[in-house]
Amino acid sequence: MSEVNLTVVDNRYGRAGLFALMSPIYGIASIGDLFIVNSIEFWTGTNPVSGRSPAIVDMPVETIFRVNPHLDPSLTESPNLTLPNLQTQVEPVRHIEMHYLSEYEAQMRVEFSDGSEQILLGRKQAEQVIFILDGVEVTRASTEQLAVFAARG
């Protein structure tokens, strides 16, 4: 986006104006990157935009804070999930539809550019939400955890 912004106008005032006008697009792109692209990179170990591997979170670096030097080696690498229907090479998203099926269920249908689609269902049961991807339970979160996450904005 920044490169496009720089090539459209040849002076700093025009670029600043264009940046202000495009700020909603930057916000949407940032949220998509934060929640979608980074999650895919974390769980697959490969950046879906660049195709590079290992993921940034798996890069070997000299750390300042060592959280747990006795961590099991299986927890230091990408899990490379192989759940049914979970793609490791993610196609660009063409369309997303959100439906609220009931007071306790929300469904997101994601259509990819290759024509494939996935359905993510969130089902609230008591004090937790169960997340189901294409009929397979993939995780659970407490309503308290989700409230803390939502409060972070």
N, C-alpha and C positions, 0 to 999 in steps of 0.2 A: 504494500500500500504506500509506503513512504517513497519508493522509487517512482511510482505513478504520480504521486503528489509533486515530486521534484521536476518531472518532465513535462507536466501540463502547463506550468506558468514559469516565466523566466525571471521573476523578481521576488524578493523576500516578502513583500506586502501581499502580493497575490497568493503566494504559497501559504502564508499565515491565514489568509481568508479562506482558502481552499481547505486547509487543515480544520478550521473551525466548522465549516460546513460539513465536512466528512467525519467529524468526531463521533456521531452515532454509529457509523460503520466501523470505526476503530473499536468502539465499545463492544459491539456485537461480535466482531472478529476475535477480540480478546477473550470474551466469555466462551466462545466456541473452542478456542485454543486451550483455555484453562480446563474446561470440563470434558471435552470430547477428545481432542488430539492428545493431551497429556495423559488421560486415562488409558487410551489405547496404547500409547507408548509404554506406560508403566506395566500394563498387563501382558503385552506381547513381546516387549524387549526391543521393538523396532519402531522408529519414527515413521508414522504413516504418510507424512508429507514428503520427507526426503528419502525414505526407504533405508536410512542408515541404522546400523546396529553396532554396538550395543546402545541401549537407551541411555540418555543423559544420566538418569539415576543409577545406572549400573557402571558408569565410567570409573576406572580406578584412579583415585587421587589421594594425596596425602591430606588426611583430615585433621581439623583442629580439635573437634570434639569426638571422642570415641564413646559411643553410647553403650555398646556392649562388646568388648573385645573377644568374648567367649561365645559369640553368636554362631549357631550351627551354619556351616557353609551352604546348606540348601536354602537358607533364608537370605543369602546375599546375592542371589542371581534372579533374573526374571523367571516367573513361573511358567511362561510359555503355555498358557492355558490351551487345553485341547477339548473343551466342552463342545458338545454337538452344536453346530451352526455358528460357533464363535469364530469369526474370520481372523486370520493372522495378517493377511494383506487386505486392509480395509479399503473399499472403493469409496470415492467421494460421494457424499450424501446429496441426493437430488431433492428429496422432499421429506418432511417430518409432519406427522399428524398426531395431535394429542386429543384423547377422548377420556372423559370421566364416566366410567361405566356405572358407578354407584357412589354412595357416600364413602365407601371403603376401598374402591378400586379405581386406578388410573392406568390408562394404556397408551403407550407411545409406539406408533408405527413408523419405522425408518425405512425409506426407499433409497437404494443406492443407484448410482449412475449405470450400473450394469443390469438393472432391472430386478435384482434380488431385493428382498426386504427382510427385516427382523422386527419382532414384536417384543417390547419390554413392558411387562405388567408389574405394577406396584400394588400390593394387597395389604391393607392394614388389618392386623389381627391383634387384639388386646393392645399392648403397649409396644408393638414392633411392626415394622413394614417388611414384607417379604418381596424380593425382587426376582422375577421370573423372566428369563430370556428364551423365547421360542419354546415354552413349555418346560424348561429346565430351571429349577431354582438355582440362582447364582450367588445370592447373598441375602443377609438379613441385617436390619439396623433398628435400633430402638428409636422410639419417637423422640426421646430426649437427645440422642445423638444427632438426629435430623434437625431438631430445633436449634441446637448449638451450631451446626453447619450452616443453616439458613440465616442465623443471626450474624454470621461473619460477613454476609453480603457478598 
